Amino acid sequence: MPRTTPALRRPLRLSTALLAGTLLLGGLATAPAAVGATASSAATTAVRVNQVGYLPDGPKRATVVTTATGALAWQLRNASGTVVASGSTVPYGADAPSGQAVQVADFSSYRSTGAGYVLAVDGGSSVPFDIRADLYDTLRSDSMAFFHHQRSGISIDASLAGSAYARPAGHLGVAPNKGDTSVPCQATVCDYTQDVRGGWYDAGDHGKYVVNGGISTWLVVNSFERAKRAGKDAALGDSTLRVPERGNGLPDVLDEARWELNFLMRMQVPADKQYAGMAFHKIHDAAWTGMPMRPEQDAQPRELHRPSTAATLNLAAAAAQCARVFRPYDAAYADRCLSSARRAWTAARANPTLYAPDSDGTGGGAYGDAQVTDEFYWAAAELYAATGESAYRDAVTSSSWHTSATAFTPYGFGWADTAALGRLVLATVPNGLPATDVARVRASVTAAADGYLSRMTAQGYAVPVPADGYFWGSNGEVANDAVVMAVAGELTGDARYRTGALETMDYLLGRNALGLSYVTGYGETSSQNQHHRFWAHQLDSSLPHPPAGSLAGGPNSALQDPVAEEKLTGCALAACYVDDIGSYSTNEVAVNWNAPLAWLAAYAAERTSGGGEPPTAACAVTYTVNNVWSTGFTATVTVKNTGATAVDGWQLAWTYPSGQRVTSAWNATVTQDGTALSARNADWNRTIAPGATASFGVQGTHGGTNPSPAAFALDGNACA
């Protein structure tokens, strides 16, 4: 959800006066039975741990709140009370964000598995936790299921979601709903209606937003991309998640993303209308939806809001990513996505300053954004990765964000700051940029990750955000930072980055200033009253708590709702959170917070004995000069897959040592930038089975000498 901080240009979403009114509205007559949960906003122990537990081969640290200045003895005890490890804490002292004096206990060297461990320090003990390799398997599923729960325009079936969360489809024009199959625009915006059914409800209300939907969809799909690069995508494959489309041959995580992608493409302005190809910024009720309120009982009129450049570029980026990732599974859908992305890009270029105003905050979040050069960069990177076309490459390389030192802000990335997403695409997806350019982009990812690691080292709770980074949606910021660290580990193989990513999970699951897990249903003491219209047990006992795997927004030192103002005055920055349904500025859920949580949970759930793993593509290349004359030559390049898995879509890079220039090519698309060349597969030879080869030819010119290239890289990895 949008939240306020000047550095990230996050606007307010609700007015305090509004919520004071909506909380007084009545409840439902009937609803499914509630599902119980454990919750508290006060820590029960001074020994703060990840309340779910730790991976056997991962970091295992705890923070101890204490006024002692000398090191303290700690003991790790198993479920029977036997001491299995011991050591001394490291005094840290005053931790400014939490306002606490703390010490750190490190028991990472203990690798045995079991349940019911406790860490005892100075007469106190932690809550029980586990050490096991499958620690995050359930969270991987639950955090992704959040999006199915948030679906609009489809019934939520008890067999998939549980009886407490089953409900009829919302906003399909069935009384008392007014939409979303034929939604009019706000006055003066347009004179027609649009079918914009489907998609995800953005947060705790019934609004649907393209800018938040775009980045959230990108993260969901990117989680699958990363897993596939690591050879671990089976856990997100078909029939692995709780989605109604399971069994259709498409990985379930992509099924979920497609539900939102279809909505995003429906938000595109038709070809014969003003602003054709652009995307409407958002759709929601004309006034703020009352609480509690199930979607199918919402009687308010729905409205489309004026198209914006930012929304259009979110559509372009997400749809271009779709074209690339969906192609092996559904080529027709990939083509549809690419067509939509191209139209959106063209429309955004024609309307580069159609900004969403901060003032448009009645009934839904404004998501105002008057700086969209970062969205242009992100969309160009995705379109270039999808097509390899020079126009998109030029848009990438001419963008100031391509070399800017601030693409990764101190606060990470977010819906209003998307340049970092362009960098992540270019760092991990094979492309035709010169090798030196790719190396610089990758170095920017690791530099950002190094900054997060430095902040973690400097704070008693090992949080990657700055001391002033506790704003609206801070938990989403924390999870986004973990994404960057995990990618840095993938690029380098350096285990430090995996350690950092896993320790951010520790923070979200209880090792924090409040000793509270911010993820519903996970941990001994977890959030349970997150701000939501339907998951509103605190307002109506017949309604459920939020389902397991829902991430609360987290500490927000600005105190931007009446409940926070009343209950949190004087709070330390990292403790400005209350588990109350009325505290929308600290305790709402949102798709753009659960998306990085799901990404991180899938990453953490993978079995590995080491750190991050760089992408591998075992290969051998033969370069044969077939003919050479005074100024020219022809050559055949043969790529052999020497790995154990098929290569599906490839890009080969090399450098000519004497300035040779390629003038034509066959059986591949070859591009050249200076001495650097890149060849992309044709449609018919995109797949190279283990042990198989693919060949293409080039013709070029030379200046008197024609030495062969010394090295080749397939999908960014060196070949023999």
N, C-alpha and C positions, 0 to 999 in steps of 0.2 A: 504494500500500500504506500501511498505517497506520504512522506513525512518531512518535517522541517529541519533543514540545516543549510546555511548559506553555501557551504562547500559543495553540497550535492544538489542544490536547487530543488529541494523537496518541499512542496507546498502543503499547507494545512488541508485536511480533508473534511473535517466536521467543525461546526461552530459549537462552542460550549453551551450556548443557549439552546441549540437544537437538541442536543442529547438530553438535557435536563427535561425537555418535553417528551421525547420519545420513550424514555425509560418509564414513563407513567402510563403508557398505553397498555391495554389489556392483553391477556394471554389467549391460548387456544382452548377450545372446548375439549378436543380430543387430540391425542398424540401417542406415539409409541412409548413404551416404558423406558425410563432412563437407564443408562448403563453407569454403574458406580465407578468412582475414581478416587485416588488418594491425592489430596491437595493441601497445601499450606503456603502462606507467603512468608513464614518465619522459619529460619534455619533451626533444626533440632539438635545439631551438633557442631562443634567448632572444627571438626575434622571433615573437610569438604572433599569429596571424591566424585568421580563419575559414578552415579548411583546405579547405572546399568552394569558397568564393569569395565574390563580392559581386555584387549587382545593379548594372547600369550606372547607374541613377538613385537608388541607395540609398547609405546611409552606408558609408564604407570607412575603418575605423580599425584600427590594430594597437597592441598593447601590447608594449613592449620592456623586458625585465628588464636593468637596468644600475645600476652604482654611480656612474656619471657624474652630476654635478650640473648641468652645462651642457647646453644643447640640442645634439642630435646631427643630423648630416646624414642624410637617408634618400633612397634611390633606388628607384623602381619600374621593374623591368626586365621586358621581355617574354620570350617563350620563346627568342628568339634572343640574348638578353643585352643588347639595346639599351635604354638608359635612356629611358623614355617620360614620366616625371614625377619631380620631385625636390622636396625641401623640408626643413624642420627639425622635429624632434620638440619636444613641449612637456613639459618636466620636470614630473613629478607628485610624486615623492618616495616616502615610505613608504606602501605600501598595506597597511593593517592586516589585512584578512582573509587575504591571500595571504602576508603576512610578507615581501614583496619590495619592493625599490626599483624604480620603474618610470617610464617615459616613454611618451608616446602620439604615434603618427604618424598624421596624417589626410591621406588622399589621395582624399577624396570627390569632389574636382573632376574627377578623371580618369574619363571616361565611355565610353571606347572598350572594345570587347569583344575577348576572346581567351582562350586557354588557356595555362597554364604560366607565369603571372606569378610573380615573387618580389619580396619587399620586402627590400632590403639596408640594414642600419643598423650602423654602427660595426664593420665587418668581419664581421658575421654576416648570415645570410639566412634568410628564412622558408621554410617548405615551399611547394611550388608550389600555386597556386590559379587559379581561372578568374574572369573577369568576363563574365557573360552573362545575358540576360533569362530564359532557361529554366532557370536554376540550380536551382530547387527543384521542378521538375516531377516528377522521379523520387522525391524524398523525399516529396512529396505522396502518391504512390501507395504507396510502401513503408511509410510510417508508418501509413497506414490499413490496409494489408494485415496489419499486426501483429495486428489483431483477428480476422481470418480464421484466422491461425495459432493463435490462442488459443481457438478455438471448441471447445466440448464437445458431444458427442452427434452429431457428423457427421464423416465421413472427410475428411481433408485431401488433396486430389488433387494429384498431381505436376504436372499441366498448369497449375495455378494457383499452387501454392506452390513448385514445384521439387522434384526427386527427393529431395533430402536431407531435406526437411521433410514429405514425404508420410507419412501414417499412417492406420491404421483409426480409426473413431470410438471415442471414449472414454466410459466411464460410461453405457452403455446397458443394463446388466444382462447383457451377454455375458461369459461366463466368461473370465478370473477376476474381472471387475468385479462388484460387488454393486449397482450403481445406475447412473443416477439416476431410473429410471422408476417406482420404488416405494420411496421412502426413508422409513424410520421416524424419529421424533423421538428426541432424547435422552430418557433416563429421566425421567419425571414431566412432560415437556413436552406430549405428546399420545399418544393410543392408536391412531393410524391412520397410514397411509403416504400419501405425496404424490408425484405425478409432477412432478419438477422438472428434467427433462432440458434440455439445450441451454445457451445462454448462453456467456459467456466465462470461461475460467479466469482468475482474478484477477491472478495474478502468476507466480512461478516454481514454484508448487505447484499442487495440483488443487482448491483451494477456490474457492467462488463466493459472493460477498458482495453483498447488496442495497445497502448504503450506498455501497460503492465502485462497484458496477455502475450505480447511479442517476446519480451525478455524471458518470461516464465516458460513459454513454449520452447524457446531456444535452449534454455538450461535443461529441460526435460529431454529433448532430443540429443543435446550434447552429452548428457550422462550416458546415453546408449553409444554414441560415437566413441567416447573415451573407453568404455568397456570393450567395444569391438576392437579398438586398436590394441588393447591389452590382451585380447583373446579370451575375455571373461564375459562376453555378451550373452551367453546362454542363460544366465540368471535373470535377464530382462527379456527373454525370448517369448515365443508364443506359449500361452497357457501357464505363465509364471505369476501373473498378477491378477487381481480381482477386477477384471473388466468384462463387460458383456460380450466383447468381440473375441474373446479367447478362443483359440482353435481355428482361426481363419488364415493361418500361415504367415501373418505379420507379427513381428515382435510386439508384445503387449504394451511396452512403453511407447512404441510408435502409434499403436491404436489410441492410447490416451491422448497423445499429442495431436493426433488427427482430429479429435473432437474439437479442440480449440482452433486448430488451423482452419477447419471448415468455417468456423465462426469468423475468424479474422478475414478470410477471403470474402465472406458475405458482407462484411463491412466496407468493401470497396465500392466506390461510386461508379454507377453504370456508364458505359461508353458514350451514351447520348446525352449526358447530363453535365451541368457545370462541375468543374473539378474532376472530370472523368479520370478514373484510375487512382485517385487519392483514397484514403481511408477515413471514414467518419471517426472522430476522436473517441467517442464513447456512446454507450446507451445505458440509461437507467431510469428509475422512476422520476416523475416530475418534481416530487418532494421526497424528503428522506423517509425511507420505509420505517414503519413503527417496529417496536420490539415487544415481545417476540412475534415472529411472522414467518410461517412456512412459505416457500416460493409459490406454490400453487394457490395460496390464499391471498396473494397480493393483488389488490383491486386497483392499484394506481395506474394512471396512464403512463406509457413509456415514451421516451423521446430520444431521437438521434441528435447528437451534437455536431457542430460544424467540423468538417474535415480539418486535419492538421498535418503539417509536414512531418512532425515527429511520429504520429501514428502511421503515416504512409510508409515511412522508412522502417519502422518496426515490422510492418507487413512485408516489405521487400526483403528484409534480412531473414525473417522466420520462414518465408515461403521459399527463398533461395536455398536455405539450409535443407528444407523439406525436399526440394528437387534433387539435391545431392544424396541425402541419406536414405530416402524412400526408394530411389531408382532400382536397387537390386530386388526389391520386393513388389513394387507396384509402379511400373514405368509410366502408365497412363496418369496416375495421380501425381507423379513427379513432374510430368509435363504440364499438368494443370497448375501446380505450384510455381513452376518456373515462368509460365505465362503471366500469372498474377504478379510475381516479383518484378518482372520486366516492366509491366504496365505501371506498377507502383513507383519504380525507380524513375521512369520517364515523367510521371506526373509530379513527383517530388522535385525533380530538376526544373520543371516548368513553374513550380510554386514553392520556391525554397524558403520563404519566410512567412508561411501561413501558420502562425504560432497559436497554440492553445493558451487562452488567458487564465491567469490565476483567479480571476473573478468568477469563473464559471463553476461555482462550488455548491449550487443548490441541488439537493437530491443525490449528489454523488461527488466524488473527488474531482478536483480541477485537473490535476496532472499537468499543470502549466509548465511549459518549457520553451524558453526563448533562445536557447542555444542548441542548434541541431546539426552543427558540423560533425559532431561525434557520431550521430546517427547516420549521417551520410557515409562516414568512414566505415562503420560497421556493415551497413548494407552493401557498400561497394566490395568489401572484403568477401562477404558471403556470395555475392553474384560472381565475383572473379573466381572464387573457389569452385563454384558450380559450373562455370562455363569456360574459364580460361581465356575469355575474350579481352582484347587489348583495351577496349573502352573502359571496362571496369578496372583493369589493372592501372590504367592511367588515373582513374579517379582515386584509387588507393594511394598511388605514389605521389600524387599532387596534393593530397590532403595534408594539412599541417599536423594532423594527429599521427601521421605515419612516422614522424621523427620526434614528436613532442615527448618531453620527459614527464609529462603529467597525464599520459593516457591512463595509467593506473594511479588514481588519486590516493592520498593518504587514507581515505575512507573506503577504498576498494572501488567496486563498480555498482551500478544500480540502474533503475528504469530511466533516470535522467542523465546518467553518465555511462555511455555505452562504448566509448572508444576502446576500452580494454577488451571488449568482446571481439572487435576487429583484430586486435593483436593475438588473442587466443586462437582465432580461426587461422590466421596466417602462420602461426607458430606450429600448428598441429596438422593442418590439412595440406597435402601436397599441392604446390602451386608453381608457377613459372617465374617467380621473382628470383633475381640473382642470389647466389648462395650467400654472398656477404650481407644482403638485405635480410634474408631469412635468419641468418645468424644474429643480426642486430635485433630483430623482432623477438627471437627466442631469448636473447640476453635481457630484454626488457621484462619478460615474464619472470625470469629468475631474480632479477633485481627487485621487482615488486615483492616477490616471495621473501627475499632476504630482509626487506623492510618489515614485513609482517613478523618474521621470526625474531627480529631485533626487538620489536615491541613486546612480543611474548616474553622474551628473556627479561625485559625491564619491568614486568608487572607480576605481582604476586599470584594472580590467577591465570597467567599465561594467555592473555587475550590479545588477538592480533590488531585490535582497533586502537586508535589514539585515545588518550585519557579524556578528550572532549568528544569522543565518538559515540556517546550514548544518547542517540536521538531516536526519533520515531522509526521503528523497524531495525533497531540495532542488532537484533539477533540475525536478521537477514544479512546485514553487513558482515557479521562474523562468519557466517556460512559461506558467503561469496569469497571472502579472503581465503577460506580453506580450499575452495575450488582452484584458486590461483596457485596455492602452494602444492596441491596435488598435481597440477599440470607441470609445474616446475620440476617436481620429482620425476614425472614421466619423461620430460625432455633431457634430464641430466643423469638419472639413476641415483641421485644423491638422497640417502635415507633421511636426511634432516627434514626434507620437505614433507615426507609422509608423516614423520613424527609431529610436525607442526599441524598438519591437517587433522590428525587424530586427536591432538590436544584441544583443538577447537570444539570437537565433539564432546570432550570432557567438560568444557565450559557450559555447553548447551544442556548437558545432562546432569548438572549438579555441582561441578567444581566452580563455584562462582560466589559472589558476595552474599547471596541469599541462601546458599545451600539448597537450591531448588532446581529441579529439572523443568525446563521450559517446554518440554515436549509431552503432550498429554499421554498418560498411560505408561510412561517410561520413568522408572525410578521410584524410590520409596516415598518421595515427596515431590509431586509434580503439579503443574498447572492443570486446572480443571474448569475454570470459569471464563474461558476466552470469549471475547466479544463476538457474538454471532446471533443472527435472527432466529435460527432454528435450534442450534445446539445451545439452548438457553435454560438449562436446568435451574440456574440460580434465580431466574424470574418465574419459572413455571415448573414445578416438580414433575410434571408429566412429560416434560421434554428431556432429551438426553444431554449429557455433557458432550463436549467435542470428542470425536473418535480418536482412538490411539494414533499417534504419529502426527498430530497437529502442532505446529510451532507457534508459540506466542511471540508477539512483536518484540518484547523485551524492554529493558530499562530505557527510559526517555527522560533525561534530566530537565527538559523544558516543561514538564507537567502540563500537558495540553488538553486535559479534560477535567470536568468538575470533581470526579472521584480522586484522580491523582492529586489535584490541588488540595483536596481536603485531607487525604491520608498520607501524602508523601512530602509535605513541606519540610524542607531542611534535610532531605535525603542526600546521601553521598551519590555521586554521579552514577556509579555502577549498581546502585541499590534502588533506583527510582522506578520501581515496578510493584504493581499490586495485582494479585489474582482475583480480579473483580470484573464482572461482565460489563460494568459501566465504564471501566477505564480503557476506552478505545485507543488512547494514545500509547498505552504500554501493553495491552493485552488482547489486541485484535489478532486474527489470523489473516493470512493473505497468500495468494498463489505465488507471489514473487519472493516470499520467505520460505515456503515449503519446497519450492523448486530447488534451491541450493541445498536444503536439508536432504531431499531425496537423492540429489547428485552425490552428496557426501556420504550418505548411508550406503548407497550402492558401491561406492569406492571402498569404504571401510569394511564392507562385508566380503570383499574379495580375499581369497586365501593367498597369502604371499609370505615368504620367509625373509624378505629383504625390504629395501626401500622402494622408491618409485622405479618403474621399469621403462626405459626408453622404448619407443616404438621400434619393432623389429620387422625386417622384411628381407630374409636371407635370399641372396640373389647372386648371380654371376652374369657378367656382360662380355660379349665378344664384339669387337669393333673391327670390321673388315673393309679395307679400301678396295673397291672393285675396279675402279678406273681412275686414272689421274692424267691430266694434261697440263699445258703450260699455265693456265689460270684457273683450272677447275678440277673437280673430283666428284665421284659418287662413292657412297659407302653404305654398308648394311650393318645395322645394329641389332644384335640378338640378345634378348633378356631371358635368362633362365631362372625359374623359381626353385631355389634349393632349400626352401623351408618346408615345414610340415603341413601348412594350411594354404588354401588357395588365395591368390591375390585377386581381389575384385575391384577393378579400377586402379590404374597405375599412372605414375608420372616419373619419368627418368630425367635426371639432371646431369649435366657435364659441362666442362669448360674447354674451349679450344685453345691450345697453347700458343698458336701463332696467328691469331686474328682471323681465322677462317670465317666465312659467312655462308650460312645455309640459304639457298635461294628457292628450294622446293623440297617437298617431302611426300612420302606415300606410306600408307598404313598407320600413320600417326599424325597428330597435329603438333608441329614443331614451332616454337617461338624462340626468339633470340634477343638478348639485351646485352650489348657489348660482347664480351667473350663467353657469357653464360647462356646456356641453352636448356630448353625443357621440352620434352616430348610427352604428350598425353595420348592415352590409348584411343583407338577408334571404337565404335560401338561393338563391333564384332570380335575384337580381340581384348576386351577389357578384363576378361578372366583368364588367369594363368594358373592352372592346376599344379600341385606339387610335382616337380620333375619336368614340367612342360616348359615350352618357350614361346615367346612372341617376338616377331621381327618386324622392322620397318626400315625404310631407306631414306637417304638424304642426298641431295645434290647441292654443291656449294662452290665457292670461289676461294682461292688462296693467293698469297702474295709472293710465291716462289718456293716456299716450303710448306709441307702438308703433314706435320707429325700427328699421330693419333692422340686422342685424349688419354690422360694418365689415370683418371678415376671417374667412376659413375656412382650415382646415388639413386636408389629406388625408393620413392615416397619418403625422402629425407634421410635414408639410411644407406651407408656405404655398401657397395657390392664388391665381390671378389673379381 
